[in-house]
Amino acid sequence: MTETRSTLSTSALAIDGGTPVRTTPIGQWPVFGKPEEDLLLEALRSGVWGSIDGTFVKQFEREFAAVHHAKHGVATVNATMGLSVAMKAVGVMPGDEVLVPPYTFIATASAALMLGAVPVFVDVDPETLLIDPARIDALVTPRTKAVVPVHHGGSPADMDGVMAAARRHGLRVVEDAAQAHGASWRGRPVGAIGDVGVFSFQSSKPVNAGEGGMMLTDDAELDELLWSYRNVGRRRGGEWYEHVRLGWNLRMTEFQAAVLIGQLRRMPDQQAQRTRAAAELDSLMRQIPGVAPVKVPDGVTAHSWYTYHWRWLGEADGGLPKSEFAHALTAEGIPTFGGYVPLNRNQAVIDEIHRLGGREPDPCPNAERAAADEVMVFSLPILMGTSADLADVATAVDKVSRARR
């Protein structure tokens, strides 16, 4: 590996007309085959395509809940609406405040805003990029109703700290587990540690059907509310036109659930493969000056490895700025993303907070520094690659790391 790096370090970057390290894609996603085809055809030929009278959605709800040691599962159209439904079910009302980390997908905040609630941003731990429970106490007000830890990238947040803070202040906990299929905190699967956990089955996720979501809970009363809100306010066992509360039509189709049953059965082996790949990539990346993998919290006993986050710290020593580094690495055939724009600096979020009369978002220096200057991301297909693929990744990172401004 060292000899290869030395050779490449003298060659021009692909972005400057040199030869790219990689010319073929790494990994395959999604992975599917005859099991998904057979299930999908079975759903099609049943002639029952809706979840009200069908069997596939109900089966998938049971199986997904069981994998995550949750008593109840309620499937829905996507995790964005799942978060809104979950917040409504735990009592979030217009004017309430919901504590969320800023380093996350916009849905974590927009789910609250769509209910007329205001997201208040809790800065992240600088090492893990996950919500810092030590910052929660100072942000709680009489209007605070819930806290939403995000297990982003598939790495569980510090649920000990989050749950302790929630108990101190009487807050409800909605886990944004959109990326954390099969992840665990201290041996307990995420999703039912808090009051409700929400997962995504969008096309890039570890279990996917193009779109879809799941809400998990151990609470029977919340389960009934989740089911009702996603089913136009009906009640289980009630009449078709009996609507006991206002709700949405957010039902998953039988076709999606059929595919997801097949995908869920692949998850253990795929998760094990990504875990091995992440460990191998950690070892390779740590050999490159100026590069450091983002820390996984000590309490994580299973990681979904939806994405691989790492830091570029070499700009201070004359290396490329983060944005140029990512651009150059992509040109070398290694798709690289700059990570999230912190939501406390997202203008659409800020405008809606102002419209609702919320307070101006505070600075979140840890999230802002990571997003602007340091953190880059490899997506799931790279973690489905072979050892030779991962060696190419490290070779390309090393090559670009040697470029000077």
BABAKE-593812 format. One line per 2 residues: number of its first residue (from 1); their letters; for each residue x, y, z of C-alpha. Coordinates in nm, 4 decimals. Last residue first. Layout:
NUM) A) X,Y,Z; ...
END
This chain:
405) RR) -0.3350,2.4480,-0.2369; -0.1280,2.1324,-0.2111
403) AR) -0.2205,1.7801,-0.3147; -0.0951,1.5056,-0.0814
401) SV) -0.4383,1.4365,0.0648; -0.5692,1.3741,-0.2876
399) KD) -0.3409,1.0745,-0.3348; -0.4050,0.9418,0.0157
397) VA) -0.7801,0.9593,-0.0347; -0.7448,0.7820,-0.3706
395) TA) -0.5306,0.5050,-0.2237; -0.7716,0.4648,0.0680
393) VD) -1.0679,0.4195,-0.1659; -0.8708,0.1852,-0.3901
391) AL) -0.7852,-0.0292,-0.0869; -1.1561,-0.0354,-0.0062
389) DA) -1.2321,-0.1770,-0.3503; -0.9643,-0.4442,-0.3080
387) ST) -1.1149,-0.5382,0.0275; -1.4496,-0.5767,-0.1461
385) GM) -1.7299,-0.3199,-0.1575; -2.0583,-0.3097,0.0321
383) LI) -1.9251,-0.0249,0.2465; -1.8701,0.1736,-0.0734
381) PL) -2.2347,0.1138,-0.1646; -2.3507,0.2710,0.1675
379) SF) -2.2319,0.6267,0.1120; -1.8924,0.7753,0.1899
377) VM) -1.9049,1.1010,0.3855; -1.6875,1.4031,0.4514
375) VE) -1.6415,1.6051,0.7674; -1.3893,1.8827,0.8154
373) DA) -1.4338,2.2469,0.7249; -1.7903,2.3636,0.6841
371) AA) -1.9909,2.0722,0.8205; -1.7600,1.9897,1.1088
369) RE) -1.7179,2.3550,1.2032; -2.0936,2.4182,1.1940
367) AN) -2.1820,2.1080,1.3943; -1.9340,2.1908,1.6696
365) PC) -2.0122,2.5625,1.6627; -2.3885,2.5332,1.7085
363) PD) -2.4932,2.8987,1.7024; -2.8363,2.9625,1.8553
361) PE) -3.1492,2.9495,1.6424; -3.3563,3.2691,1.6646
359) RG) -3.6530,3.2116,1.8923; -3.9844,3.0932,1.7592
357) GL) -4.2696,3.3149,1.6440; -4.4105,3.0604,1.3979
355) RH) -4.3069,3.2692,1.0986; -3.9595,3.3101,1.2493
353) IE) -3.9197,2.9328,1.2830; -4.0403,2.8977,0.9233
351) DI) -3.7794,3.1445,0.7986; -3.5035,2.9709,0.9987
349) VA) -3.5896,2.6307,0.8524; -3.5910,2.7654,0.4959
347) QN) -3.2674,2.9533,0.5665; -3.0728,2.6488,0.6873
345) RN) -2.8164,2.7720,0.9411; -2.9652,2.5999,1.2483
343) LP) -3.0141,2.3039,1.0155; -2.6411,2.2430,0.9821
341) VY) -2.5594,2.1741,0.6141; -2.5124,1.7991,0.6061
339) GG) -2.2295,1.5902,0.4712; -1.9713,1.6921,0.2120
337) FT) -2.0259,1.3909,-0.0084; -1.7728,1.1633,-0.1757
335) PI) -1.8024,0.9324,-0.4759; -1.4617,0.7657,-0.5244
333) GE) -1.3726,0.7640,-0.8951; -1.0682,0.9936,-0.8726
331) AT) -1.2954,1.2805,-0.9820; -1.4978,1.2183,-0.6655
329) LA) -1.1775,1.2620,-0.4662; -1.1044,1.5924,-0.6389
327) HA) -1.4492,1.7340,-0.5625; -1.4331,1.6187,-0.2014
325) FE) -1.0864,1.7732,-0.1567; -1.1980,2.0967,-0.3209
323) SK) -1.4889,2.1290,-0.0780; -1.2717,2.0369,0.2216
321) PL) -0.9951,2.2847,0.1485; -0.6898,2.1257,-0.0128
319) GG) -0.3801,2.0629,0.1956; -0.1482,2.3333,0.3291
317) DA) -0.1035,2.2059,0.6831; -0.4257,2.3682,0.8078
315) EG) -0.6089,2.1969,0.5208; -0.5029,1.8566,0.6534
313) LW) -0.7845,1.7877,0.8971; -1.0117,1.5852,0.6680
311) RW) -1.2601,1.4048,0.8889; -1.4520,1.0843,0.8311
309) HY) -1.8133,0.9668,0.8163; -1.9067,0.6254,0.6742
307) TY) -2.2715,0.5853,0.5821; -2.5482,0.3345,0.6517
305) WS) -2.3058,0.1591,0.8821; -2.5890,-0.0094,1.0779
303) HA) -2.3909,0.0026,1.4017; -2.4246,-0.2567,1.6766
301) TV) -2.2926,-0.2375,2.0343; -2.2685,0.1415,2.0472
299) GD) -2.2082,0.2518,2.4060; -1.8520,0.3729,2.3395
297) PV) -1.9691,0.6278,2.0834; -1.8274,0.5852,1.7288
295) KV) -1.5636,0.8467,1.6544; -1.5435,1.0047,1.3072
293) PA) -1.2592,0.8474,1.1111; -0.9439,1.0601,1.0978
291) VG) -0.7440,1.1894,0.7990; -0.4623,1.4473,0.8145
289) PI) -0.1874,1.1944,0.7504; -0.3188,0.8691,0.5964
287) QR) -0.2596,0.5534,0.8013; -0.5839,0.6082,0.9935
285) ML) -0.7768,0.5710,0.6670; -0.6626,0.2140,0.6119
283) SD) -0.7509,0.0865,0.9584; -1.0871,0.2638,0.9601
281) LE) -1.1618,0.1233,0.6129; -1.1071,-0.2295,0.7399
279) AA) -1.3337,-0.1694,1.0393; -1.5980,-0.0124,0.8130
277) AR) -1.5763,-0.3062,0.5718; -1.6300,-0.5586,0.8496
275) TR) -1.9345,-0.3651,0.9718; -2.0647,-0.3329,0.6173
273) QA) -2.0454,-0.7105,0.5694; -2.2159,-0.7779,0.9034
271) QQ) -2.4950,-0.5370,0.8084; -2.5376,-0.7147,0.4753
269) DP) -2.5601,-1.0555,0.6447; -2.8146,-0.9344,0.9010
267) MR) -3.0194,-0.7265,0.6508; -3.0958,-0.9845,0.3823
265) RL) -3.4134,-1.1027,0.5544; -3.5263,-0.7425,0.5877
263) QG) -3.4972,-0.6942,0.2110; -3.7317,-0.9832,0.1372
261) IL) -3.9941,-0.8522,0.3782; -3.9329,-0.5043,0.2371
259) VA) -4.0227,-0.6119,-0.1164; -4.3587,-0.7468,0.0006
257) AQ) -4.4137,-0.4381,0.2174; -4.3702,-0.2065,-0.0780
255) FE) -4.6149,-0.4039,-0.2902; -4.8705,-0.4238,-0.0082
253) TM) -4.8851,-0.0455,-0.0010; -4.7842,0.1733,0.2960
251) RL) -5.0552,0.3875,0.4524; -5.0155,0.7594,0.5148
249) NW) -5.3737,0.8764,0.4751; -5.3666,1.1510,0.7355
247) GL) -5.5417,1.2022,1.0670; -5.8164,1.3876,1.2475
245) RV) -5.9703,1.1948,1.5344; -6.2438,0.9364,1.5917
243) HE) -6.3104,0.8763,1.2239; -6.5789,0.6139,1.1659
241) YW) -6.6344,0.5897,0.7910; -6.4885,0.2410,0.7598
239) EG) -6.6374,0.1243,1.0896; -6.4158,0.0563,1.3897
237) GR) -6.2031,-0.2465,1.4772; -5.8868,-0.0401,1.4974
235) RR) -5.9768,0.3260,1.5136; -5.9905,0.5634,1.2187
233) GV) -5.8158,0.8999,1.2164; -5.7202,0.8963,0.8493
231) NR) -5.5066,0.5813,0.8817; -5.1633,0.7309,0.9673
229) YS) -5.3120,0.9113,1.2667; -5.5004,0.6002,1.3766
227) WL) -5.2095,0.3570,1.3667; -4.9811,0.6009,1.5483
225) LE) -5.2517,0.6687,1.8074; -5.3132,0.2978,1.8683
223) DL) -4.9406,0.2292,1.9018; -4.9096,0.5227,2.1410
221) EA) -5.1668,0.3625,2.3679; -4.9967,0.0226,2.3462
219) DD) -4.6531,0.1652,2.4390; -4.3547,-0.0425,2.3262
217) TL) -4.3120,0.1692,2.0147; -4.1941,0.1469,1.6553
215) MM) -4.2825,0.3706,1.3598; -4.1872,0.2458,1.0142
213) GG) -4.1229,0.4215,0.6835; -4.1548,0.3843,0.3093
211) EG) -3.9858,0.4738,-0.0189; -3.7817,0.2976,-0.2859
209) AN) -3.8447,-0.0378,-0.1190; -3.5515,-0.0280,0.1206
207) VP) -3.3647,-0.1927,0.4055; -3.0115,-0.0508,0.4424
205) KS) -3.1392,0.2857,0.3081; -3.0589,0.4450,-0.0287
203) SQ) -3.4037,0.3893,-0.1822; -3.6087,0.5227,0.1061
201) FS) -3.7038,0.2635,0.3686; -3.6861,0.5024,0.6636
199) FV) -3.7120,0.4308,1.0370; -3.8929,0.6102,1.3229
197) GV) -3.8643,0.5324,1.6929; -4.1344,0.6097,1.9502
195) DG) -4.1310,0.6551,2.3289; -3.7539,0.6143,2.3603
193) IA) -3.5629,0.2871,2.3698; -3.8043,0.1443,2.1129
191) GV) -3.6239,0.2434,1.7933; -3.2673,0.1477,1.8785
189) PR) -3.1862,-0.2152,1.9478; -3.0659,-0.2808,2.3045
187) GR) -2.7220,-0.4321,2.3506; -2.5624,-0.1180,2.4954
185) WS) -2.7133,0.0923,2.2153; -2.8064,-0.1117,1.9095
183) AG) -2.8277,-0.0649,1.5321; -3.0309,-0.3072,1.3186
181) HA) -3.1691,-0.0364,1.0912; -3.0141,0.2958,1.1920
179) QA) -3.0639,0.5365,0.9022; -3.4156,0.6639,0.9767
177) AD) -3.3643,0.6061,1.3492; -3.4936,0.9476,1.4499
175) EV) -3.5803,0.8499,1.8046; -3.8782,1.0334,1.9565
173) VR) -3.8353,1.0965,2.3286; -4.1021,1.2628,2.5437
171) LG) -3.9844,1.5171,2.7979; -4.0543,1.5209,3.1734
169) HR) -3.7554,1.7418,3.2491; -3.5281,1.5130,3.4491
167) RA) -3.6623,1.2058,3.2709; -3.5745,1.3479,2.9290
165) AA) -3.2239,1.4329,3.0482; -3.1700,1.0751,3.1679
163) MV) -3.3123,0.9355,2.8423; -3.0774,1.1486,2.6330
161) GD) -2.7691,1.0649,2.8414; -2.8269,0.6911,2.8335
159) MD) -2.9317,0.7127,2.4682; -2.5943,0.8464,2.3578
157) AP) -2.6735,0.8484,1.9848; -2.6768,0.5266,1.7876
155) SG) -2.4569,0.5185,1.4768; -2.6493,0.4342,1.1580
153) GH) -2.5174,0.7323,0.9642; -2.7322,0.9439,1.1890
151) HV) -2.8846,0.7986,1.5024; -3.0782,1.1195,1.5634
149) PV) -3.1959,1.2065,1.9156; -3.5328,1.3854,1.9071
147) VA) -3.6287,1.5606,2.2312; -3.9858,1.6413,2.3281
145) KT) -4.2238,1.8933,2.4872; -4.0238,2.2097,2.5525
143) RP) -4.2580,2.5074,2.6115; -4.1665,2.5526,2.9797
141) TV) -3.8043,2.5859,2.8624; -3.5257,2.3300,2.8111
139) LA) -3.2127,2.4578,2.6391; -2.9702,2.4522,2.9347
137) DI) -3.0660,2.0960,3.0268; -3.0017,1.9555,2.6781
135) RA) -2.6338,2.0471,2.6398; -2.4937,1.7474,2.8302
133) PD) -2.6984,1.5204,2.6025; -2.4718,1.6041,2.3060
131) IL) -2.6586,1.5042,1.9883; -2.4353,1.3063,1.7518
129) LT) -2.1361,1.4409,1.5570; -1.9228,1.1729,1.7323
127) EP) -1.6116,1.3719,1.8289; -1.7528,1.7249,1.8490
125) DV) -2.0610,1.6123,2.0437; -2.3494,1.7815,1.8696
123) DV) -2.5207,2.1122,1.9344; -2.8807,2.1080,2.0565
121) FV) -3.1039,2.3000,1.8172; -3.4523,2.4142,1.9105
119) PV) -3.7167,2.3017,1.6621; -4.0452,2.4945,1.6808
117) AG) -4.3859,2.3273,1.6658; -4.6496,2.4202,1.4077
115) LM) -4.7013,2.0546,1.3208; -4.5147,2.0941,0.9910
113) LA) -4.2372,2.2626,1.1883; -4.1823,1.9504,1.3964
111) AS) -4.1394,1.7227,1.0936; -3.9349,1.9999,0.9309
109) AT) -3.6667,1.9707,1.1992; -3.5837,1.6009,1.1707
107) AI) -3.6821,1.6130,0.8041; -3.3906,1.8471,0.7235
105) FT) -3.1359,1.5659,0.7446; -2.9060,1.5844,1.0452
103) YP) -2.6321,1.7900,1.2093; -2.8503,2.0463,1.3876
101) PV) -2.9491,1.8167,1.6746; -3.3139,1.8326,1.7835
99) LV) -3.5044,1.9663,2.0855; -3.8756,2.0153,2.0192
97) ED) -4.0544,2.3313,2.1287; -4.4314,2.3652,2.1550
95) GP) -4.6176,2.6423,1.9740; -4.8438,2.4061,1.7813
93) MV) -4.8717,2.0767,1.9736; -4.6385,1.7849,2.0466
91) GV) -4.8375,1.5263,2.2410; -4.6516,1.1975,2.2029
89) AK) -4.8767,1.1015,1.9090; -4.8158,1.4336,1.7331
87) MA) -4.4401,1.3817,1.7500; -4.4744,1.0270,1.6159
85) VS) -4.6995,1.1421,1.3307; -4.4523,1.4152,1.2354
83) LG) -4.1613,1.1708,1.2539; -4.3462,0.9164,1.0420
81) MT) -4.4215,1.1874,0.7889; -4.0486,1.2314,0.7328
79) AN) -3.9849,0.8576,0.7762; -4.1855,0.7614,0.4708
77) VT) -4.5233,0.6188,0.3629; -4.6121,0.4416,0.6871
75) AV) -4.5734,0.1130,0.8703; -4.6826,0.0788,1.2333
73) GH) -4.4778,-0.1529,1.4538; -4.5554,-0.2641,1.8086
71) KA) -4.3822,-0.4591,2.0862; -4.0287,-0.3574,1.9933
69) HH) -3.7284,-0.5906,2.0107; -3.5781,-0.4366,1.6949
67) VA) -3.5972,-0.7579,1.4897; -3.9442,-0.8196,1.6358
65) AF) -4.0714,-0.4775,1.5238; -3.9495,-0.5430,1.1679
63) ER) -4.1169,-0.8838,1.1616; -4.4516,-0.7704,1.2996
61) EF) -4.4763,-0.4625,1.0770; -4.3659,-0.6713,0.7779
59) QK) -4.6440,-0.9218,0.8365; -4.9074,-0.6503,0.8711
57) VF) -4.7844,-0.4819,0.5542; -4.7895,-0.8142,0.3668
55) TG) -5.1357,-0.9319,0.4773; -5.3854,-0.7172,0.2899
53) DI) -5.7279,-0.5894,0.3906; -5.6295,-0.2433,0.5145
51) SG) -5.2828,-0.2652,0.3579; -5.3948,-0.2100,0.0008
49) WV) -5.2995,-0.4285,-0.2953; -5.5375,-0.7182,-0.2557
47) GS) -5.5472,-0.8830,-0.5995; -5.3418,-1.1666,-0.4554
45) RL) -5.1532,-1.1892,-0.7845; -4.9667,-0.8644,-0.7192
43) AE) -4.8733,-0.9527,-0.3619; -4.7490,-1.2947,-0.4684
41) LL) -4.5594,-1.1345,-0.7558; -4.3843,-0.9026,-0.5121
39) LD) -4.2986,-1.1866,-0.2788; -4.1556,-1.3964,-0.5612
37) EE) -3.9519,-1.1069,-0.7015; -3.8178,-1.0117,-0.3578
35) PK) -3.7056,-1.3703,-0.2935; -3.5752,-1.4047,-0.6525
33) GF) -3.3276,-1.1212,-0.6351; -3.2316,-0.7963,-0.4657
31) VP) -2.9285,-0.5895,-0.3731; -2.9895,-0.2167,-0.3914
29) WQ) -2.7183,-0.1110,-0.4199; -2.4022,-0.2603,-0.5632
27) GI) -2.0471,-0.1871,-0.4526; -1.7830,0.0390,-0.6018
25) PT) -1.8394,0.1872,-0.9468; -1.5717,0.1492,-1.2178
23) TR) -1.3008,0.3992,-1.3203; -1.0955,0.4179,-1.0004
21) VP) -0.7588,0.5743,-0.9277; -0.8208,0.8440,-1.1860
19) TG) -0.5466,0.9188,-1.4400; -0.4400,1.2835,-1.4489
17) GD) -0.6223,1.5679,-1.6198; -0.6343,1.8160,-1.3338
15) IA) -0.9451,1.6572,-1.1780; -0.7727,1.3231,-1.2122
13) LA) -0.4996,1.4496,-0.9827; -0.1568,1.4483,-1.1381
11) ST) 0.0902,1.1767,-1.0519; 0.3741,1.2040,-0.7978
9) SL) 0.1581,1.0928,-0.5069; 0.0427,0.7934,-0.7061
7) TS) 0.3804,0.6243,-0.6984; 0.4309,0.6866,-0.3282
5) RT) 0.0796,0.5669,-0.2541; 0.1357,0.2404,-0.4383
3) ET) 0.4588,0.1804,-0.2451; 0.2837,0.2439,0.0858
1) M) 0.0000,0.0000,0.0000
END
